[in-house]
């Protein structure tokens, strides 16, 4: 009996962990599994990707939440609804002339939250609070962490967020502790104790609480996970380390970050990839390029887009469109969406249809759709 119970719990856990991708076919939204099979038939006029185990969908002009079997976990009774994140979502319910906007739990129950002039969606356990022209934030338990007292708090990147106070910028963490005092005219995202910052006319790094000015620097990009980032000096781009030292002298026209030990850079209009010493490992011969992903492939463009491996060999022919360039790139950036492979698949376009490629270049499920969004749970 215990074994049967364990297997049942395991099956439920696996089902809940299953990632599904939103697809549109014949003007209707549905969902597919990682095998490419249809998990929920495309029958919804409006729907969103799964988030926190549930997906927002519309029926007869009202919004509710689907489970991964395509059943209504929370019935469509709302006039507006946001994605679930950190166990909460924001909904709007109209009754007659009355309209209320509030948080609900995944059981569809209203959740009491701290007072705020506006309700903000949760992101990784944090939601902002607003009082007048000041902001603070609360945690996923709906407890105030920082009372509204700052001018601006940007979205958290990992455990840290940029904040503005008295017209100057600093960094705080999710406990509300200030890790970099608000003493800068501008500041970048905080990674491994380092962020780029501007103080007066000087541009440089804040590292372990100390400001290091980098002479002549015109722009510095965020470090992210790499210990090198790209920076501009004399209208050319090179790479600096977390101590503010130029590791690769400014010599490129454009560049992007290091991943898998390589960074895409351009000389003139041609893109290639360099190593951490600045040596070309993949010669500049592409019209565009983006960073390598965990799957060891990077997008490159000739006439269309394809993918190279770290040896520079074309692993997937350049015959696709990807979410990069123009309006598509803007939407991709706003959504925080990748342009390369994500957990073994990449979103591509061919003949005005969208689908997913696997790392071997085959099309997932051999299916193309009017639109697709990346897998999520």
C-alpha positions in Angstrom: 0.0 0.0 0.0 2.9 2.4 0.9 4.6 1.6 -2.4 1.4 2.3 -4.3 1.0 5.6 -2.5 4.7 6.5 -3.2 4.2 5.8 -6.9 1.1 7.9 -7.0 2.8 10.9 -5.4 5.8 10.5 -7.7 3.5 10.4 -10.8 1.7 13.6 -9.6 5.1 15.3 -9.0 6.4 14.4 -12.4 3.1 15.7 -14.0 3.4 18.9 -12.1 7.1 19.4 -13.1 6.4 18.7 -16.8 7.3 21.7 -19.0 4.8 22.7 -21.7 5.1 25.2 -24.5 2.4 27.6 -25.6 1.7 27.3 -29.4 -0.9 28.9 -31.7 -2.5 26.9 -34.5 -5.4 27.9 -36.7 -5.7 31.1 -34.6 -6.1 29.2 -31.3 -3.7 28.6 -28.4 -2.8 25.2 -26.9 0.3 23.5 -25.4 2.8 20.9 -26.4 5.1 18.7 -24.4 8.9 18.3 -24.7 8.3 15.3 -27.0 6.4 17.5 -29.4 3.1 15.9 -28.7 0.0 17.9 -28.1 -0.6 18.2 -24.3 -3.6 20.6 -24.5 -5.5 21.0 -27.7 -5.3 24.5 -29.3 -8.8 25.7 -28.4 -8.3 29.0 -26.5 -8.7 32.3 -28.2 -6.3 33.9 -25.7 -3.8 32.2 -23.4 -0.3 32.6 -21.9 2.6 30.3 -21.0 2.6 28.2 -17.8 4.1 29.9 -14.8 4.2 28.5 -11.3 2.3 25.4 -12.5 -0.7 27.3 -14.0 -1.5 29.1 -17.2 -3.8 32.1 -17.7 -6.4 31.5 -20.4 -9.6 33.1 -21.5 -13.1 31.7 -22.1 -16.2 33.7 -23.0 -14.4 37.0 -22.2 -13.3 35.9 -18.7 -9.9 34.8 -17.5 -9.0 31.8 -15.4 -6.1 29.4 -14.8 -5.5 26.0 -16.4 -3.6 23.0 -14.9 -1.4 20.9 -17.1 -4.2 18.6 -18.0 -6.0 21.5 -19.6 -8.7 21.6 -16.8 -9.7 24.7 -15.0 -7.7 24.9 -11.7 -9.3 28.3 -11.1 -12.5 28.9 -13.1 -12.6 31.8 -15.6 -14.5 34.4 -13.6 -12.0 37.3 -13.8 -11.9 40.4 -16.1 -8.2 40.4 -16.0 -5.5 38.1 -14.6 -1.7 38.0 -14.4 0.7 35.0 -14.4 1.3 33.2 -11.1 4.7 33.7 -9.6 5.8 32.9 -6.1 2.4 31.5 -5.3 0.4 34.6 -6.1 -1.3 36.3 -9.1 -3.1 39.6 -9.5 -6.8 39.5 -10.7 -9.5 42.0 -11.5 -13.1 41.1 -10.7 -16.1 43.3 -11.8 -19.5 43.0 -10.2 -22.0 45.6 -11.4 -20.3 49.0 -11.2 -17.8 47.7 -8.7 -14.3 46.7 -9.7 -11.7 45.1 -7.4 -8.1 44.2 -8.1 -6.3 41.9 -5.6 -3.9 39.0 -5.1 -5.1 35.4 -5.1 -3.4 32.1 -4.1 -3.2 29.1 -6.4 -6.4 27.9 -4.7 -8.2 30.9 -6.1 -8.5 32.4 -2.6 -8.0 36.2 -2.0 -4.7 36.9 -0.2 -4.4 39.9 2.1 -1.3 41.9 1.3 0.3 45.0 2.8 -1.1 48.4 1.8 0.1 49.6 -1.6 -1.2 52.3 -4.0 -0.6 49.8 -6.8 -0.4 46.0 -7.0 2.8 44.7 -8.6 3.4 41.2 -10.0 5.7 38.9 -8.1 9.1 38.1 -9.6 11.2 35.4 -7.9 9.7 35.9 -4.4 9.5 39.7 -4.5 6.8 42.2 -5.3 7.0 46.0 -5.1 5.0 48.2 -2.8 4.1 51.8 -3.5 3.1 54.7 -1.3 2.8 58.1 -3.0 6.1 58.6 -5.0 8.0 56.1 -2.8 8.5 52.3 -3.3 9.5 49.3 -1.2 8.9 45.6 -1.5 7.4 42.5 0.2 8.3 38.8 0.1 6.3 35.8 -1.1 4.8 35.5 2.4 3.2 38.9 1.8 5.3 40.4 4.5 6.8 43.9 4.1 10.6 43.7 3.8 11.3 47.3 2.9 8.7 50.0 3.6 8.2 52.4 0.7 11.0 54.9 1.1 13.0 54.9 -2.2 12.4 56.7 -5.4 12.9 53.6 -7.6 13.7 49.9 -7.1 14.4 48.0 -10.3 13.5 44.4 -10.8 15.7 42.0 -8.9 18.4 40.2 -10.9 19.1 37.1 -8.7 19.5 38.3 -5.1 20.2 42.0 -5.9 18.4 45.0 -7.3 19.3 48.6 -8.2 17.6 51.3 -6.2 17.5 55.1 -6.4 17.4 57.4 -3.4 17.9 61.2 -3.3 18.6 61.0 -7.1 21.5 58.6 -6.6 21.8 54.9 -7.3 22.9 51.9 -5.1 22.3 48.2 -4.7 20.2 46.3 -2.2 19.5 42.6 -1.6 16.3 40.7 -1.0 16.6 41.1 2.8 16.5 44.9 2.2 20.2 45.3 3.2 22.0 48.0 1.2 25.1 46.4 -0.2 26.2 49.4 -2.3 25.4 52.8 -0.9 23.3 55.1 -3.1 26.2 57.3 -4.1 26.3 57.0 -7.9 24.7 58.8 -10.8 24.0 55.5 -12.5 24.8 51.8 -11.8 24.5 48.4 -13.5 23.4 45.0 -12.3 25.3 43.5 -9.3 27.2 40.3 -10.0 29.8 38.6 -7.7 30.3 41.8 -5.8 30.8 43.9 -8.9 28.7 46.4 -10.9 29.6 49.2 -13.3 28.8 52.6 -12.0 29.0 56.3 -12.9 30.1 59.0 -10.5 30.1 62.5 -11.9 31.9 62.3 -15.2 33.8 59.2 -14.2 32.7 55.7 -15.4 34.1 52.6 -13.7 33.3 49.7 -11.4 32.1 49.3 -7.9 34.0 46.2 -6.6 33.7 45.1 -3.0 32.3 48.5 -2.1 35.1 50.6 -3.7 34.8 52.7 -6.8 37.4 52.1 -9.5 37.4 54.7 -12.3 38.4 53.4 -15.7 40.0 56.2 -17.6 38.4 57.0 -21.0 35.6 54.5 -20.6 32.6 55.5 -22.6 30.3 52.6 -21.7 30.5 49.4 -19.7 28.2 46.5 -19.9 27.0 44.2 -17.1 29.2 41.2 -16.1 26.5 38.6 -15.7 28.2 35.2 -14.9 31.5 35.8 -16.7 34.5 37.5 -15.0 35.0 39.6 -18.1 32.7 42.2 -19.6 32.9 44.4 -22.6 33.5 48.1 -22.5 34.0 51.0 -24.9 36.9 53.4 -25.1 37.8 55.6 -28.0 34.8 54.3 -29.9 36.2 50.7 -29.8 35.2 47.8 -27.7 37.5 45.6 -25.5 37.1 43.6 -22.4 37.8 44.3 -18.7 38.0 42.1 -15.6 36.3 42.7 -12.2 39.3 44.7 -11.1 38.8 47.2 -13.9 41.8 46.1 -15.9 41.8 45.9 -19.6 42.3 42.2 -20.4 41.6 42.7 -24.1 42.4 46.1 -25.6 39.6 48.1 -27.2 39.8 47.1 -30.9 36.4 45.8 -32.0 33.4 47.6 -33.4 30.8 45.6 -31.6 30.8 42.8 -29.0 28.7 40.6 -26.8 29.5 38.7 -23.6 31.6 35.6 -23.0 30.1 32.2 -22.7 31.7 28.8 -23.1 35.0 30.7 -23.1 34.2 32.6 -26.3 32.7 36.0 -27.1 31.1 37.2 -30.4 32.8 40.4 -31.7 32.7 42.3 -35.0 35.4 43.9 -37.1 33.6 46.1 -39.5 30.4 44.3 -40.4 31.7 40.8 -40.0 31.3 38.8 -36.8 33.5 36.0 -35.3 34.4 34.7 -31.8 37.4 35.4 -29.7 38.9 33.6 -26.6 39.7 35.2 -23.3 43.1 36.4 -24.7 41.5 38.2 -27.6 42.5 35.7 -30.2 40.0 34.7 -32.9 39.0 31.1 -32.5 36.2 31.5 -35.2 37.2 34.0 -37.8 34.9 37.0 -38.5 32.8 35.8 -41.5 29.2 36.1 -40.3 26.8 39.0 -40.7 25.7 38.7 -37.1 26.3 36.4 -34.1 25.1 35.9 -30.5 26.5 34.2 -27.4 26.9 30.5 -26.8 24.4 28.8 -24.7 24.8 25.8 -22.3 24.1 23.4 -25.2 27.4 24.6 -26.8 25.8 26.2 -29.8 25.7 29.9 -30.8 23.4 31.7 -33.3 25.2 33.0 -36.4 23.8 34.8 -39.5 24.7 34.6 -43.1 21.6 35.4 -45.1 19.5 33.6 -42.5 20.4 32.2 -39.0 21.9 28.9 -38.1 24.2 27.7 -35.3 27.9 26.9 -34.8 29.6 24.8 -32.2 32.7 26.0 -30.2 35.0 24.7 -33.0 33.3 27.0 -35.5 31.7 24.3 -37.4 28.1 24.9 -38.7 26.1 22.5 -36.6 22.7 23.7 -38.0 22.5 25.3 -41.4 21.8 29.0 -41.7 18.3 28.8 -43.0 16.1 30.1 -40.1 14.8 33.2 -38.5 15.3 33.5 -34.7 14.0 36.1 -32.2 16.7 38.7 -32.8 16.7 41.9 -34.8 14.2 44.8 -35.1 10.9 44.7 -33.3 11.3 41.0 -32.6 14.5 41.7 -30.7 12.8 44.4 -28.6 10.0 42.0 -27.7 12.5 39.3 -26.9 14.5 41.5 -24.7 11.4 42.8 -22.8 10.3 39.2 -22.2 13.8 38.2 -21.1 13.7 35.5 -23.8 16.8 33.8 -25.2 17.8 33.9 -28.8 19.7 30.6 -28.6 19.1 27.1 -27.2 17.1 26.8 -24.0 17.2 23.4 -22.3 17.8 21.5 -25.6 15.5 23.5 -28.0 15.5 26.8 -29.8 12.7 28.8 -31.2 13.0 29.3 -35.0 11.0 30.6 -37.9 10.8 29.1 -41.4 8.4 30.0 -44.2 6.4 32.3 -41.9 5.9 29.5 -39.4 7.5 29.0 -35.9 8.7 25.8 -34.3 11.5 24.3 -32.2 14.7 22.8 -33.3 16.6 20.2 -31.3 20.4 20.4 -31.0 20.7 17.8 -33.8 18.9 20.2 -36.1 15.6 18.2 -36.3 12.3 19.9 -35.8 10.5 19.0 -32.5 7.5 16.8 -33.4 8.0 17.8 -37.0 5.5 20.5 -36.4 5.3 24.2 -37.3 2.9 26.7 -35.8 1.7 30.3 -36.2 3.7 31.1 -33.0 5.4 29.3 -30.2 6.7 30.3 -26.8 9.5 28.6 -24.8 8.8 25.7 -22.5 8.0 26.6 -18.9 6.3 25.0 -15.9 
